[in-house]
Amino acid sequence: MENQFRPQGFSILPLVVKNLLIINVIFYLATWAADVAWHVDLSDYLGLHYIGASDFRPYQFVTYMFMHGNFAHLFFNMFALWMFGNSIENVWGPKRFLIFYFVCGIGAGLTQELVQYIQLSDIVEHYQFVSIGNRSIPVNDYLNMLTTVGASGAVYGILLAFGMMWPNSRIYIYFAIPIKAKWFVIIYGLIELFSGFSSVDNVAHFAHVGGMLFGFFLIMYWRYKMGDWRPKFKMKFKKDDNHENGRPMTDWDYNRKRADDDKRTDEILDKISKGGYDSLTKEEKEFLFKQSKKD
């Protein structure tokens, strides 16, 4: 990619991931402190309200990503951000990773707003009150109750990016069950899509799907800008390795070599996850560095 970051070493806690973790924890502690000290719920101000509600503000498309409903919500989002985000930021660099994170998060919020608009259009248009339990409240009060919080949309986008970059890397579900990243991403995406249509819980499933979709389109756009969408059956002319056995590299040759390189990259990343970056040989480090320059 243009202006691509060139990592000098694998950092287990790169700059953007580290600061996102810190900021999310600060917001969580501030929410707790405001509730204890002044009985103020910061989610009323910083959570993402329905776009037709009186409490909606445009800045909430950003601030909602740093609000979380409880400690478990915060912990699992931040654990996934660290687990998958550190590898991606090490390859992409902080600027591209940060752009990707916010595009996925804002895209997730936009998707949630669109789904809510479709779901609530009839209520907003034809009713003045909504029945909740044994009482009725004005429609606007009901709309103000619909608040979306959490970094899940951005995290699901990061999960998708990891699956696209290292599809054959193994992810251990519950630290025990191995599954390739590409299948992990597909299964989770389908679960969220199905849950969005069938579930009645308070989880913003469509926001998760939206984060993955926006992430997918952004990655494909970046690949298009790099010229990664090449017509089939054309000869490849690259600055390095553009000939094989004295002849220009064909499309089949190029794809075969790229598949072999991707497989070896996955093996090296598995080795890093088990023994750390220092467990690599000098040749493996050089190979991983060369691959990062191609992405």
C-alpha positions as CSV (number, residue, x, y, z in Angstrom):
1,M,0.0,0.0,0.0
2,E,1.1,3.5,-0.6
3,N,3.1,5.2,2.2
4,Q,3.2,1.8,3.9
5,F,4.6,1.5,7.4
6,R,7.9,-0.5,7.5
7,P,8.0,-2.3,10.8
8,Q,11.5,-2.8,12.4
9,G,10.3,-5.4,14.8
10,F,7.1,-7.1,16.1
11,S,5.6,-5.1,18.9
12,I,3.2,-7.0,21.2
13,L,1.5,-3.7,22.2
14,P,1.8,-1.2,19.3
15,L,1.1,2.5,19.6
16,V,-2.6,2.8,18.5
17,V,-3.7,-0.5,20.2
18,K,-2.1,0.6,23.4
19,N,-3.7,4.0,23.4
20,L,-7.1,2.7,22.4
21,L,-6.9,0.3,25.4
22,I,-6.0,3.2,27.7
23,I,-8.7,5.5,26.4
24,N,-11.4,2.9,26.7
25,V,-10.5,2.1,30.3
26,I,-10.5,5.8,31.1
27,F,-14.0,6.2,29.7
28,Y,-15.2,3.2,31.6
29,L,-13.8,4.6,34.9
30,A,-15.2,8.0,34.2
31,T,-18.6,6.5,33.6
32,W,-18.5,4.7,36.9
33,A,-17.2,7.8,38.7
34,A,-19.9,10.1,37.3
35,D,-22.6,7.6,38.3
36,V,-21.3,7.3,41.8
37,A,-20.5,10.9,42.5
38,W,-23.3,12.7,40.6
39,H,-25.7,10.0,39.5
40,V,-25.1,11.0,35.9
41,D,-25.1,8.4,33.2
42,L,-22.5,9.5,30.6
43,S,-24.1,7.1,28.1
44,D,-26.9,9.6,27.8
45,Y,-24.5,12.0,26.4
46,L,-21.8,9.9,24.7
47,G,-23.7,6.8,23.7
48,L,-25.2,6.7,20.2
49,H,-28.9,7.6,20.3
50,Y,-31.4,7.0,17.5
51,I,-30.9,9.6,14.9
52,G,-34.5,10.8,15.2
53,A,-34.4,11.2,19.0
54,S,-34.0,14.6,20.7
55,D,-30.8,13.4,22.5
56,F,-29.0,12.5,19.3
57,R,-25.8,14.4,18.5
58,P,-23.5,13.7,15.5
59,Y,-20.4,13.4,17.7
60,Q,-21.9,10.3,19.2
61,F,-20.9,8.3,16.1
62,V,-17.4,8.5,17.5
63,T,-17.9,8.7,21.3
64,Y,-20.2,5.6,21.5
65,M,-17.2,3.4,20.6
66,F,-15.5,4.3,23.9
67,M,-18.5,3.6,26.1
68,H,-19.3,0.1,27.5
69,G,-22.3,-1.3,29.4
70,N,-20.3,-3.3,32.0
71,F,-16.8,-4.7,32.7
72,A,-17.3,-7.9,30.8
73,H,-18.4,-5.9,27.7
74,L,-15.2,-3.8,28.0
75,F,-12.9,-6.7,28.8
76,F,-13.9,-8.9,25.8
77,N,-13.8,-6.0,23.4
78,M,-10.4,-4.9,24.6
79,F,-9.0,-8.5,24.6
80,A,-10.1,-9.0,21.0
81,L,-8.6,-5.6,20.1
82,W,-5.3,-6.6,21.5
83,M,-5.4,-10.2,20.2
84,F,-6.1,-9.3,16.6
85,G,-5.2,-5.7,16.4
86,N,-1.5,-5.9,17.4
87,S,-0.6,-8.1,14.3
88,I,-2.5,-5.8,11.9
89,E,-1.0,-2.6,13.3
90,N,2.5,-4.1,13.1
91,V,2.0,-4.7,9.4
92,W,-0.2,-1.7,8.4
93,G,1.3,0.9,10.7
94,P,-0.5,3.2,13.2
95,K,-2.0,5.7,10.7
96,R,-3.7,3.1,8.5
97,F,-4.8,1.0,11.4
98,L,-6.4,4.0,13.2
99,I,-8.2,5.0,10.0
100,F,-9.5,1.4,9.6
101,Y,-10.6,1.3,13.3
102,F,-12.7,4.5,13.0
103,V,-14.2,3.7,9.6
104,C,-15.4,0.3,11.0
105,G,-16.7,1.8,14.2
106,I,-18.5,4.7,12.5
107,G,-19.8,2.4,9.8
108,A,-21.1,0.1,12.5
109,G,-23.0,3.0,14.0
110,L,-24.4,4.1,10.6
111,T,-25.6,0.5,10.0
112,Q,-27.3,0.4,13.4
113,E,-29.0,3.7,12.7
114,L,-30.3,2.5,9.4
115,V,-31.7,-0.7,10.8
116,Q,-33.4,1.2,13.7
117,Y,-34.8,3.7,11.2
118,I,-36.4,0.8,9.2
119,Q,-37.7,-0.9,12.4
120,L,-39.1,2.3,14.0
121,S,-40.4,4.2,11.0
122,D,-44.0,2.9,11.5
123,I,-44.0,3.7,15.2
124,V,-42.6,7.2,14.7
125,E,-45.1,8.0,11.9
126,H,-48.3,6.6,13.4
127,Y,-48.0,6.6,17.2
128,Q,-47.6,9.2,20.0
129,F,-47.1,6.7,22.8
130,V,-45.3,3.4,23.3
131,S,-46.4,0.8,25.8
132,I,-43.6,-0.5,28.1
133,G,-44.7,-3.0,30.6
134,N,-47.7,-1.6,32.4
135,R,-47.2,2.0,31.4
136,S,-47.1,4.2,28.3
137,I,-44.5,6.8,27.5
138,P,-44.2,9.4,24.7
139,V,-42.5,8.2,21.6
140,N,-39.6,10.7,21.9
141,D,-38.9,9.4,25.5
142,Y,-38.8,5.8,24.1
143,L,-36.5,6.8,21.2
144,N,-34.1,8.4,23.7
145,M,-33.9,5.1,25.6
146,L,-32.4,3.4,22.5
147,T,-28.7,3.9,23.0
148,T,-25.8,1.9,21.4
149,V,-22.5,1.7,23.2
150,G,-19.3,-0.3,22.7
151,A,-16.3,-0.9,20.4
152,S,-17.7,-4.1,19.1
153,G,-18.4,-2.8,15.6
154,A,-14.8,-1.7,15.2
155,V,-13.5,-4.9,16.8
156,Y,-15.5,-7.0,14.3
157,G,-13.9,-5.1,11.5
158,I,-10.5,-5.9,12.9
159,L,-11.5,-9.5,13.2
160,L,-12.4,-9.5,9.5
161,A,-9.1,-7.8,8.5
162,F,-7.2,-10.5,10.4
163,G,-9.1,-13.2,8.6
164,M,-8.4,-11.6,5.2
165,M,-4.7,-11.0,5.9
166,W,-3.9,-14.4,7.4
167,P,-6.8,-16.7,6.5
168,N,-5.0,-19.9,7.4
169,S,-3.8,-18.8,10.8
170,R,-5.2,-20.9,13.7
171,I,-7.4,-19.2,16.3
172,Y,-8.1,-21.2,19.5
173,I,-11.7,-20.9,20.6
174,Y,-11.8,-21.0,24.4
175,F,-8.0,-21.4,24.2
176,A,-8.5,-25.1,23.2
177,I,-10.4,-25.6,19.9
178,P,-8.3,-24.7,16.8
179,I,-10.0,-23.2,13.8
180,K,-8.6,-21.3,10.8
181,A,-9.1,-17.6,10.9
182,K,-11.1,-17.5,7.6
183,W,-13.7,-19.9,9.0
184,F,-13.8,-18.2,12.3
185,V,-14.6,-14.9,10.6
186,I,-17.3,-16.4,8.3
187,I,-19.0,-18.3,11.2
188,Y,-19.0,-15.2,13.4
189,G,-20.4,-13.0,10.6
190,L,-23.2,-15.5,9.9
191,I,-24.1,-15.8,13.6
192,E,-24.3,-12.0,13.9
193,L,-26.4,-11.7,10.8
194,F,-28.8,-14.5,11.9
195,S,-29.0,-13.1,15.4
196,G,-29.8,-9.7,14.0
197,F,-33.0,-11.0,12.4
198,S,-34.0,-13.5,15.1
199,S,-32.7,-12.3,18.4
200,V,-34.6,-10.1,20.9
201,D,-31.7,-9.4,23.2
202,N,-30.1,-5.9,23.7
203,V,-27.0,-6.7,21.5
204,A,-26.5,-4.5,18.4
205,H,-25.9,-7.5,16.0
206,F,-26.4,-5.4,12.9
207,A,-23.7,-3.0,14.1
208,H,-21.3,-5.9,14.2
209,V,-22.2,-6.9,10.7
210,G,-21.9,-3.3,9.6
211,G,-18.4,-3.0,11.1
212,M,-17.3,-6.1,9.1
213,L,-18.9,-4.8,5.9
214,F,-17.3,-1.4,6.1
215,G,-14.0,-3.0,6.9
216,F,-14.3,-5.3,3.9
217,F,-15.0,-2.5,1.5
218,L,-12.2,-0.4,2.8
219,I,-9.7,-3.2,2.4
220,M,-10.9,-3.9,-1.1
221,Y,-10.6,-0.2,-1.9
222,W,-7.0,-0.2,-0.6
223,R,-6.3,-3.2,-2.7
224,Y,-7.8,-1.6,-5.7
225,K,-5.7,1.5,-5.2
226,M,-2.6,-0.8,-5.1
227,G,-3.6,-2.5,-8.4
228,D,-4.4,-5.7,-6.6
229,W,-7.4,-6.4,-8.8
230,R,-5.7,-7.7,-11.9
231,P,-7.4,-9.3,-14.9
232,K,-6.8,-13.0,-15.3
233,F,-4.4,-14.5,-17.9
234,K,-2.2,-11.4,-18.1
235,M,1.5,-11.5,-17.7
236,K,2.9,-10.2,-14.4
237,F,5.7,-7.7,-14.5
238,K,7.0,-7.0,-11.0
239,K,10.2,-5.3,-10.0
240,D,11.2,-8.4,-8.0
241,D,10.7,-12.1,-8.9
242,N,9.0,-11.1,-12.2
243,H,10.6,-13.9,-14.2
244,E,10.7,-17.6,-13.6
245,N,13.2,-19.9,-15.4
246,G,14.1,-17.1,-17.9
247,R,10.5,-16.3,-18.9
248,P,7.9,-13.7,-17.7
249,M,5.8,-14.9,-14.8
250,T,2.3,-16.0,-15.8
251,D,-0.8,-15.4,-13.8
252,W,-0.7,-19.0,-12.6
253,D,2.9,-18.8,-11.6
254,Y,2.3,-15.5,-9.8
255,N,-0.7,-16.9,-7.8
256,R,1.1,-20.1,-7.0
257,K,4.1,-18.2,-5.6
258,R,1.8,-15.8,-3.7
259,A,0.0,-18.8,-2.1
260,D,3.3,-20.4,-1.1
261,D,4.4,-17.1,0.5
262,D,1.1,-16.7,2.3
263,K,1.4,-20.2,3.7
264,R,4.9,-19.6,5.0
265,T,3.8,-16.2,6.5
266,D,1.0,-18.0,8.4
267,E,3.5,-20.6,9.7
268,I,5.8,-17.8,10.9
269,L,3.0,-16.0,12.6
270,D,2.0,-19.2,14.4
271,K,5.5,-19.5,15.6
272,I,5.4,-15.9,16.9
273,S,2.1,-16.6,18.8
274,K,3.7,-19.6,20.5
275,G,7.3,-18.4,21.2
276,G,7.3,-14.6,20.5
277,Y,9.2,-12.6,17.9
278,D,12.6,-13.5,19.3
279,S,12.0,-17.2,18.6
280,L,12.3,-16.5,14.8
281,T,15.5,-17.1,12.9
282,K,17.2,-14.3,11.1
283,E,16.0,-15.7,7.7
284,E,12.4,-15.9,9.0
285,K,12.5,-12.3,10.3
286,E,13.8,-11.1,6.9
287,F,11.1,-13.0,5.1
288,L,8.3,-11.5,7.3
289,F,9.8,-8.0,6.7
290,K,9.8,-8.5,2.9
291,Q,6.2,-9.7,3.0
292,S,5.1,-6.7,5.0
293,K,6.6,-4.4,2.3
294,K,4.5,-6.2,-0.3
295,D,1.1,-5.7,1.6
